[in-house]
Amino acid sequence: MNQRSPHEYFLLGETLYERGQFQEAATAWRAAMVGGDPIIAANAAVNVGSMLKRTGVLDEAEGAYAIALDHKMEDTSARAGIALAELRAERGDLQGAAEAYRAVLSLKDLPHIPQAALNLGVTAQQLGDLEEALECFRLAAEVSDTEPGRSLAMLNLGLLMAELNSLPQARDAFQAVTDWGDEDLSPKAKLNLGLVHFAMGDTKRARMIWSELVESGHPVVAPQARHNVALLDEGVEKKDGGEWFC
């Protein structure tokens, strides 16, 4: 390959990729990763990582994504960090995934903070760090201005609060998701809202919420709400909240 500038190597890689010459494209992008232009280098490293992942060369794919993340080029490095975290999680390396998500959050690249925070929250919860999980779910809900991301973060926050038996906080989280009205997540939050009221001893409020869901005919939530109403009719007494939030 003749000596070219990093930008020319990057464009060559794109051309070769479009022609289906994937190995040659990867070679061109690797050449674009050197030469002193951090923006081009970061983008080229992301492309190399994606190519390697596609072909199953996972160790080297991780390395390429890590290089792109280390360049700290905000959008590009944030995308690389999320891809790196997802790949590590797929390979069972939850600690490594959490580290990558934290690195993305440190970039302060606003468009990627909601996803990174939500995913780090889920990962932290899997690792048993519930304090970090709560912090991340709150952050994701706070900074996200789109659905379903905002509702998903708040729903996760409510479920974790319920698991910790912090029922008033769980109630507030589920109420927020219910009020926001996401087509998929709002009914699920409303079902959980009824469960919180039941666990807190307010069976009248729980019955009202579940009856509304039954009347809605929601294909997923309405049958469970009907089951819960039937339990009330059978005189089921208040249970420990954690049993109801699985």
Phi and psi in degrees as GROMACS dihedral restraints (atoms count N, CA, C in turn):
[ dihedral_restraints ]
;  ai    aj    ak    al  type     phi  dphi    fc
    3     4     5     6     1   -65.9    20    10
    4     5     6     7     1   154.4    20    10
    6     7     8     9     1   -66.8    20    10
    7     8     9    10     1   126.9    20    10
    9    10    11    12     1  -132.9    20    10
   10    11    12    13     1   170.2    20    10
   12    13    14    15     1   -77.2    20    10
   13    14    15    16     1   161.6    20    10
   15    16    17    18     1   -55.1    20    10
   16    17    18    19     1   -39.9    20    10
   18    19    20    21     1   -63.7    20    10
   19    20    21    22     1   -42.6    20    10
   21    22    23    24     1   -65.6    20    10
   22    23    24    25     1   -39.5    20    10
   24    25    26    27     1   -62.7    20    10
   25    26    27    28     1   -39.5    20    10
   27    28    29    30     1   -64.0    20    10
   28    29    30    31     1   -47.2    20    10
   30    31    32    33     1   -64.1    20    10
   31    32    33    34     1   -37.4    20    10
   33    34    35    36     1   -61.2    20    10
   34    35    36    37     1   -42.5    20    10
   36    37    38    39     1   -59.6    20    10
   37    38    39    40     1   -41.8    20    10
   39    40    41    42     1   -63.1    20    10
   40    41    42    43     1   -42.8    20    10
   42    43    44    45     1   -62.6    20    10
   43    44    45    46     1   -45.6    20    10
   45    46    47    48     1   -64.4    20    10
   46    47    48    49     1   -37.9    20    10
   48    49    50    51     1   -63.6    20    10
   49    50    51    52     1   -44.4    20    10
   51    52    53    54     1   -62.6    20    10
   52    53    54    55     1   -27.7    20    10
   54    55    56    57     1   -82.6    20    10
   55    56    57    58     1    -5.4    20    10
   57    58    59    60     1    85.5    20    10
   58    59    60    61     1     9.8    20    10
   60    61    62    63     1   -92.5    20    10
   61    62    63    64     1    75.6    20    10
   63    64    65    66     1   -69.3    20    10
   64    65    66    67     1   -42.9    20    10
   66    67    68    69     1   -64.5    20    10
   67    68    69    70     1   -41.1    20    10
   69    70    71    72     1   -65.3    20    10
   70    71    72    73     1   -37.2    20    10
   72    73    74    75     1   -62.9    20    10
   73    74    75    76     1   -43.3    20    10
   75    76    77    78     1   -62.2    20    10
   76    77    78    79     1   -38.1    20    10
   78    79    80    81     1   -63.6    20    10
   79    80    81    82     1   -42.2    20    10
   81    82    83    84     1   -65.3    20    10
   82    83    84    85     1   -42.5    20    10
   84    85    86    87     1   -66.7    20    10
   85    86    87    88     1   -35.3    20    10
   87    88    89    90     1   -62.2    20    10
   88    89    90    91     1   -38.0    20    10
   90    91    92    93     1   -66.2    20    10
   91    92    93    94     1   -33.2    20    10
   93    94    95    96     1   -71.6    20    10
   94    95    96    97     1   -18.2    20    10
   96    97    98    99     1   -74.4    20    10
   97    98    99   100     1   -11.7    20    10
   99   100   101   102     1  -116.5    20    10
  100   101   102   103     1   156.0    20    10
  102   103   104   105     1   122.6    20    10
  103   104   105   106     1    -4.3    20    10
  105   106   107   108     1    96.2    20    10
  106   107   108   109     1    -0.8    20    10
  108   109   110   111     1   -98.1    20    10
  109   110   111   112     1   103.5    20    10
  111   112   113   114     1   -66.9    20    10
  112   113   114   115     1   -32.1    20    10
  114   115   116   117     1   -67.2    20    10
  115   116   117   118     1   -49.1    20    10
  117   118   119   120     1   -64.2    20    10
  118   119   120   121     1   -41.5    20    10
  120   121   122   123     1   -61.6    20    10
  121   122   123   124     1   -42.7    20    10
  123   124   125   126     1   -65.1    20    10
  124   125   126   127     1   -45.5    20    10
  126   127   128   129     1   -64.8    20    10
  127   128   129   130     1   -39.1    20    10
  129   130   131   132     1   -65.4    20    10
  130   131   132   133     1   -39.3    20    10
  132   133   134   135     1   -65.4    20    10
  133   134   135   136     1   -38.3    20    10
  135   136   137   138     1   -60.5    20    10
  136   137   138   139     1   -45.1    20    10
  138   139   140   141     1   -63.4    20    10
  139   140   141   142     1   -41.2    20    10
  141   142   143   144     1   -63.7    20    10
  142   143   144   145     1   -44.0    20    10
  144   145   146   147     1   -59.4    20    10
  145   146   147   148     1   -44.7    20    10
  147   148   149   150     1   -64.5    20    10
  148   149   150   151     1   -39.2    20    10
  150   151   152   153     1   -64.2    20    10
  151   152   153   154     1   -44.9    20    10
  153   154   155   156     1   -66.4    20    10
  154   155   156   157     1   -39.4    20    10
  156   157   158   159     1   -62.3    20    10
  157   158   159   160     1   -41.8    20    10
  159   160   161   162     1   -60.7    20    10
  160   161   162   163     1   -34.5    20    10
  162   163   164   165     1   -94.6    20    10
  163   164   165   166     1     4.3    20    10
  165   166   167   168     1    83.2    20    10
  166   167   168   169     1    11.6    20    10
  168   169   170   171     1   -91.8    20    10
  169   170   171   172     1    77.7    20    10
  171   172   173   174     1   -76.5    20    10
  172   173   174   175     1   -37.0    20    10
  174   175   176   177     1   -60.8    20    10
  175   176   177   178     1   -45.8    20    10
  177   178   179   180     1   -70.3    20    10
  178   179   180   181     1   -31.6    20    10
  180   181   182   183     1   -62.9    20    10
  181   182   183   184     1   -44.1    20    10
  183   184   185   186     1   -58.6    20    10
  184   185   186   187     1   -43.1    20    10
  186   187   188   189     1   -61.6    20    10
  187   188   189   190     1   -40.8    20    10
  189   190   191   192     1   -67.1    20    10
  190   191   192   193     1   -44.8    20    10
  192   193   194   195     1   -61.0    20    10
  193   194   195   196     1   -40.0    20    10
  195   196   197   198     1   -63.4    20    10
  196   197   198   199     1   -38.2    20    10
  198   199   200   201     1   -62.2    20    10
  199   200   201   202     1   -46.0    20    10
  201   202   203   204     1   -62.0    20    10
  202   203   204   205     1   -39.5    20    10
  204   205   206   207     1   -65.1    20    10
  205   206   207   208     1   -40.5    20    10
  207   208   209   210     1   -65.4    20    10
  208   209   210   211     1   -21.8    20    10
  210   211   212   213     1   -70.4    20    10
  211   212   213   214     1   -18.5    20    10
  213   214   215   216     1    54.3    20    10
  214   215   216   217     1    48.2    20    10
  216   217   218   219     1   -97.6    20    10
  217   218   219   220     1    38.6    20    10
  219   220   221   222     1    48.7    20    10
  220   221   222   223     1  -103.6    20    10
  222   223   224   225     1   -55.2    20    10
  223   224   225   226     1   -52.1    20    10
  225   226   227   228     1   -63.7    20    10
  226   227   228   229     1   -46.0    20    10
  228   229   230   231     1   -68.0    20    10
  229   230   231   232     1   -33.3    20    10
  231   232   233   234     1   -65.3    20    10
  232   233   234   235     1   -42.7    20    10
  234   235   236   237     1   -62.8    20    10
  235   236   237   238     1   -40.8    20    10
  237   238   239   240     1   -64.7    20    10
  238   239   240   241     1   -41.6    20    10
  240   241   242   243     1   -64.0    20    10
  241   242   243   244     1   -40.2    20    10
  243   244   245   246     1   -66.7    20    10
  244   245   246   247     1   -42.4    20    10
  246   247   248   249     1   -62.5    20    10
  247   248   249   250     1   -39.9    20    10
  249   250   251   252     1   -63.7    20    10
  250   251   252   253     1   -45.2    20    10
  252   253   254   255     1   -63.0    20    10
  253   254   255   256     1   -43.6    20    10
  255   256   257   258     1   -63.5    20    10
  256   257   258   259     1   -40.5    20    10
  258   259   260   261     1   -65.5    20    10
  259   260   261   262     1   -43.2    20    10
  261   262   263   264     1   -63.3    20    10
  262   263   264   265     1   -40.5    20    10
  264   265   266   267     1   -63.8    20    10
  265   266   267   268     1   -41.0    20    10
  267   268   269   270     1   -60.8    20    10
  268   269   270   271     1   -30.7    20    10
  270   271   272   273     1   -90.5    20    10
  271   272   273   274     1     4.7    20    10
  273   274   275   276     1    86.6    20    10
  274   275   276   277     1     8.2    20    10
  276   277   278   279     1   -97.1    20    10
  277   278   279   280     1    79.4    20    10
  279   280   281   282     1   -69.8    20    10
  280   281   282   283     1   -36.7    20    10
  282   283   284   285     1   -61.4    20    10
  283   284   285   286     1   -44.4    20    10
  285   286   287   288     1   -64.6    20    10
  286   287   288   289     1   -37.6    20    10
  288   289   290   291     1   -62.9    20    10
  289   290   291   292     1   -44.3    20    10
  291   292   293   294     1   -61.0    20    10
  292   293   294   295     1   -41.5    20    10
  294   295   296   297     1   -61.0    20    10
  295   296   297   298     1   -41.1    20    10
  297   298   299   300     1   -66.7    20    10
  298   299   300   301     1   -42.4    20    10
  300   301   302   303     1   -62.9    20    10
  301   302   303   304     1   -40.0    20    10
  303   304   305   306     1   -63.0    20    10
  304   305   306   307     1   -37.9    20    10
  306   307   308   309     1   -63.9    20    10
  307   308   309   310     1   -38.0    20    10
  309   310   311   312     1   -63.2    20    10
  310   311   312   313     1   -44.7    20    10
  312   313   314   315     1   -62.5    20    10
  313   314   315   316     1   -32.2    20    10
  315   316   317   318     1   -69.6    20    10
  316   317   318   319     1   -18.8    20    10
  318   319   320   321     1   -73.3    20    10
  319   320   321   322     1   -21.3    20    10
  321   322   323   324     1    58.1    20    10
  322   323   324   325     1    33.9    20    10
  324   325   326   327     1   -84.7    20    10
  325   326   327   328     1   100.5    20    10
  327   328   329   330     1   -53.5    20    10
  328   329   330   331     1   -42.0    20    10
  330   331   332   333     1   -61.4    20    10
  331   332   333   334     1   -26.1    20    10
  333   334   335   336     1  -101.4    20    10
  334   335   336   337     1    -5.0    20    10
  336   337   338   339     1   -63.0    20    10
  337   338   339   340     1   -44.6    20    10
  339   340   341   342     1   -58.0    20    10
  340   341   342   343     1   -46.2    20    10
  342   343   344   345     1   -66.6    20    10
  343   344   345   346     1   -44.4    20    10
  345   346   347   348     1   -64.2    20    10
  346   347   348   349     1   -41.3    20    10
  348   349   350   351     1   -66.9    20    10
  349   350   351   352     1   -44.0    20    10
  351   352   353   354     1   -62.2    20    10
  352   353   354   355     1   -47.2    20    10
  354   355   356   357     1   -66.0    20    10
  355   356   357   358     1   -37.5    20    10
  357   358   359   360     1   -65.9    20    10
  358   359   360   361     1   -37.2    20    10
  360   361   362   363     1   -60.0    20    10
  361   362   363   364     1   -45.8    20    10
  363   364   365   366     1   -62.8    20    10
  364   365   366   367     1   -44.0    20    10
  366   367   368   369     1   -65.1    20    10
  367   368   369   370     1   -43.6    20    10
  369   370   371   372     1   -61.7    20    10
  370   371   372   373     1   -38.9    20    10
  372   373   374   375     1   -64.1    20    10
  373   374   375   376     1   -40.4    20    10
  375   376   377   378     1   -63.5    20    10
  376   377   378   379     1   -32.0    20    10
  378   379   380   381     1   -84.0    20    10
  379   380   381   382     1    -5.8    20    10
  381   382   383   384     1    89.0    20    10
  382   383   384   385     1     6.4    20    10
  384   385   386   387     1   -92.6    20    10
  385   386   387   388     1    82.9    20    10
  387   388   389   390     1   -71.6    20    10
  388   389   390   391     1   -29.2    20    10
  390   391   392   393     1   -64.6    20    10
  391   392   393   394     1   -45.4    20    10
  393   394   395   396     1   -66.3    20    10
  394   395   396   397     1   -37.9    20    10
  396   397   398   399     1   -60.6    20    10
  397   398   399   400     1   -46.4    20    10
  399   400   401   402     1   -60.4    20    10
  400   401   402   403     1   -45.0    20    10
  402   403   404   405     1   -60.5    20    10
  403   404   405   406     1   -41.8    20    10
  405   406   407   408     1   -70.7    20    10
  406   407   408   409     1   -41.6    20    10
  408   409   410   411     1   -62.5    20    10
  409   410   411   412     1   -40.8    20    10
  411   412   413   414     1   -62.3    20    10
  412   413   414   415     1   -45.2    20    10
  414   415   416   417     1   -61.2    20    10
  415   416   417   418     1   -46.4    20    10
  417   418   419   420     1   -60.9    20    10
  418   419   420   421     1   -41.8    20    10
  420   421   422   423     1   -67.9    20    10
  421   422   423   424     1   -34.4    20    10
  423   424   425   426     1   -71.9    20    10
  424   425   426   427     1   -42.8    20    10
  426   427   428   429     1   -91.6    20    10
  427   428   429   430     1   -15.7    20    10
  429   430   431   432     1   -80.5    20    10
  430   431   432   433     1   130.9    20    10
  432   433   434   435     1  -115.8    20    10
  433   434   435   436     1    17.1    20    10
  435   436   437   438     1  -130.2    20    10
  436   437   438   439     1   156.8    20    10
  438   439   440   441     1  -105.3    20    10
  439   440   441   442     1   148.1    20    10
  441   442   443   444     1   -90.5    20    10
  442   443   444   445     1     6.7    20    10
  444   445   446   447     1   -57.3    20    10
  445   446   447   448     1   -46.2    20    10
  447   448   449   450     1   -61.9    20    10
  448   449   450   451     1   -46.9    20    10
  450   451   452   453     1   -66.4    20    10
  451   452   453   454     1   -37.2    20    10
  453   454   455   456     1   -65.0    20    10
  454   455   456   457     1   -40.5    20    10
  456   457   458   459     1   -64.1    20    10
  457   458   459   460     1   -45.0    20    10
  459   460   461   462     1   -69.6    20    10
  460   461   462   463     1   -34.0    20    10
  462   463   464   465     1   -64.2    20    10
  463   464   465   466     1   -43.0    20    10
  465   466   467   468     1   -62.7    20    10
  466   467   468   469     1   -38.4    20    10
  468   469   470   471     1   -62.2    20    10
  469   470   471   472     1   -44.4    20    10
  471   472   473   474     1   -63.2    20    10
  472   473   474   475     1   -41.9    20    10
  474   475   476   477     1   -64.6    20    10
  475   476   477   478     1   -38.9    20    10
  477   478   479   480     1   -70.4    20    10
  478   479   480   481     1   -40.2    20    10
  480   481   482   483     1   -60.4    20    10
  481   482   483   484     1   -40.2    20    10
  483   484   485   486     1   -64.4    20    10
  484   485   486   487     1   -40.8    20    10
  486   487   488   489     1   -60.8    20    10
  487   488   489   490     1   -34.2    20    10
  489   490   491   492     1   -86.1    20    10
  490   491   492   493     1     3.4    20    10
  492   493   494   495     1    63.4    20    10
  493   494   495   496     1    26.1    20    10
  495   496   497   498     1   -91.4    20    10
  496   497   498   499     1    74.2    20    10
  498   499   500   501     1   -66.6    20    10
  499   500   501   502     1   -41.2    20    10
  501   502   503   504     1   -59.7    20    10
  502   503   504   505     1   -40.3    20    10
  504   505   506   507     1   -68.4    20    10
  505   506   507   508     1   -38.3    20    10
  507   508   509   510     1   -63.1    20    10
  508   509   510   511     1   -43.3    20    10
  510   511   512   513     1   -58.0    20    10
  511   512   513   514     1   -46.5    20    10
  513   514   515   516     1   -63.4    20    10
  514   515   516   517     1   -39.5    20    10
  516   517   518   519     1   -65.5    20    10
  517   518   519   520     1   -46.3    20    10
  519   520   521   522     1   -66.0    20    10
  520   521   522   523     1   -35.3    20    10
  522   523   524   525     1   -64.5    20    10
  523   524   525   526     1   -39.5    20    10
  525   526   527   528     1   -62.2    20    10
  526   527   528   529     1   -46.0    20    10
  528   529   530   531     1   -64.1    20    10
  529   530   531   532     1   -39.9    20    10
  531   532   533   534     1   -59.6    20    10
  532   533   534   535     1   -44.6    20    10
  534   535   536   537     1   -68.6    20    10
  535   536   537   538     1   -32.9    20    10
  537   538   539   540     1   -68.9    20    10
  538   539   540   541     1   -26.4    20    10
  540   541   542   543     1    78.9    20    10
  541   542   543   544     1    23.3    20    10
  543   544   545   546     1   -59.5    20    10
  544   545   546   547     1   134.4    20    10
  546   547   548   549     1   -57.5    20    10
  547   548   549   550     1   -37.9    20    10
  549   550   551   552     1   -92.3    20    10
  550   551   552   553     1   -44.8    20    10
  552   553   554   555     1   -86.2    20    10
  553   554   555   556     1   -28.4    20    10
  555   556   557   558     1   -60.4    20    10
  556   557   558   559     1   -45.9    20    10
  558   559   560   561     1   -62.4    20    10
  559   560   561   562     1   -37.2    20    10
  561   562   563   564     1   -65.9    20    10
  562   563   564   565     1   -41.1    20    10
  564   565   566   567     1   -64.3    20    10
  565   566   567   568     1   -37.8    20    10
  567   568   569   570     1   -66.1    20    10
  568   569   570   571     1   -38.1    20    10
  570   571   572   573     1   -60.5    20    10
  571   572   573   574     1   -45.5    20    10
  573   574   575   576     1   -66.7    20    10
  574   575   576   577     1   -32.7    20    10
  576   577   578   579     1   -61.1    20    10
  577   578   579   580     1   -41.5    20    10
  579   580   581   582     1   -61.9    20    10
  580   581   582   583     1   -39.0    20    10
  582   583   584   585     1   -63.7    20    10
  583   584   585   586     1   -39.3    20    10
  585   586   587   588     1   -62.7    20    10
  586   587   588   589     1   -47.8    20    10
  588   589   590   591     1   -61.3    20    10
  589   590   591   592     1   -38.0    20    10
  591   592   593   594     1   -63.5    20    10
  592   593   594   595     1   -45.4    20    10
  594   595   596   597     1   -65.0    20    10
  595   596   597   598     1   -27.1    20    10
  597   598   599   600     1   -87.0    20    10
  598   599   600   601     1    -0.1    20    10
  600   601   602   603     1    94.0    20    10
  601   602   603   604     1     2.8    20    10
  603   604   605   606     1   -95.4    20    10
  604   605   606   607     1    75.9    20    10
  606   607   608   609     1   -68.1    20    10
  607   608   609   610     1   -28.8    20    10
  609   610   611   612     1   -63.1    20    10
  610   611   612   613     1   -47.0    20    10
  612   613   614   615     1   -66.2    20    10
  613   614   615   616     1   -41.0    20    10
  615   616   617   618     1   -60.1    20    10
  616   617   618   619     1   -44.9    20    10
  618   619   620   621     1   -61.2    20    10
  619   620   621   622     1   -42.6    20    10
  621   622   623   624     1   -61.6    20    10
  622   623   624   625     1   -45.4    20    10
  624   625   626   627     1   -62.8    20    10
  625   626   627   628     1   -47.9    20    10
  627   628   629   630     1   -66.9    20    10
  628   629   630   631     1   -36.2    20    10
  630   631   632   633     1   -64.1    20    10
  631   632   633   634     1   -37.3    20    10
  633   634   635   636     1   -63.3    20    10
  634   635   636   637     1   -38.7    20    10
  636   637   638   639     1   -68.5    20    10
  637   638   639   640     1   -38.6    20    10
  639   640   641   642     1   -60.2    20    10
  640   641   642   643     1   -45.3    20    10
  642   643   644   645     1   -65.5    20    10
  643   644   645   646     1   -27.1    20    10
  645   646   647   648     1   -68.0    20    10
  646   647   648   649     1   -25.0    20    10
  648   649   650   651     1    70.7    20    10
  649   650   651   652     1    18.8    20    10
  651   652   653   654     1   -57.9    20    10
  652   653   654   655     1   128.0    20    10
  654   655   656   657     1   -63.4    20    10
  655   656   657   658     1   -27.5    20    10
  657   658   659   660     1   -97.9    20    10
  658   659   660   661     1   -46.9    20    10
  660   661   662   663     1   -85.9    20    10
  661   662   663   664     1   -36.2    20    10
  663   664   665   666     1   -57.3    20    10
  664   665   666   667     1   -43.6    20    10
  666   667   668   669     1   -60.6    20    10
  667   668   669   670     1   -39.8    20    10
  669   670   671   672     1   -68.2    20    10
  670   671   672   673     1   -38.4    20    10
  672   673   674   675     1   -63.4    20    10
  673   674   675   676     1   -40.1    20    10
  675   676   677   678     1   -61.9    20    10
  676   677   678   679     1   -40.5    20    10
  678   679   680   681     1   -62.5    20    10
  679   680   681   682     1   -41.6    20    10
  681   682   683   684     1   -66.2    20    10
  682   683   684   685     1   -39.9    20    10
  684   685   686   687     1   -61.8    20    10
  685   686   687   688     1   -39.5    20    10
  687   688   689   690     1   -63.2    20    10
  688   689   690   691     1   -37.7    20    10
  690   691   692   693     1   -62.8    20    10
  691   692   693   694     1   -40.0    20    10
  693   694   695   696     1   -63.1    20    10
  694   695   696   697     1   -41.4    20    10
  696   697   698   699     1   -63.5    20    10
  697   698   699   700     1   -27.8    20    10
  699   700   701   702     1   -82.3    20    10
  700   701   702   703     1    -2.6    20    10
  702   703   704   705     1    82.0    20    10
  703   704   705   706     1    27.2    20    10
  705   706   707   708     1   -62.0    20    10
  706   707   708   709     1   131.8    20    10
  708   709   710   711     1   -85.2    20    10
  709   710   711   712     1   165.6    20    10
  711   712   713   714     1   -59.3    20    10
  712   713   714   715     1   131.8    20    10
  714   715   716   717     1  -108.0    20    10
  715   716   717   718     1   171.1    20    10
  717   718   719   720     1   -63.6    20    10
  718   719   720   721     1   131.8    20    10
  720   721   722   723     1   -56.3    20    10
  721   722   723   724     1   -37.3    20    10
  723   724   725   726     1   -58.1    20    10
  724   725   726   727     1   -30.9    20    10
  726   727   728   729     1   -63.7    20    10
  727   728   729   730     1   -23.5    20    10
  729   730   731   732     1   -97.7    20    10
  730   731   732   733     1    -0.5    20    10
  732   733   734   735     1  -119.8    20    10
  733   734   735   736     1    53.4    20    10
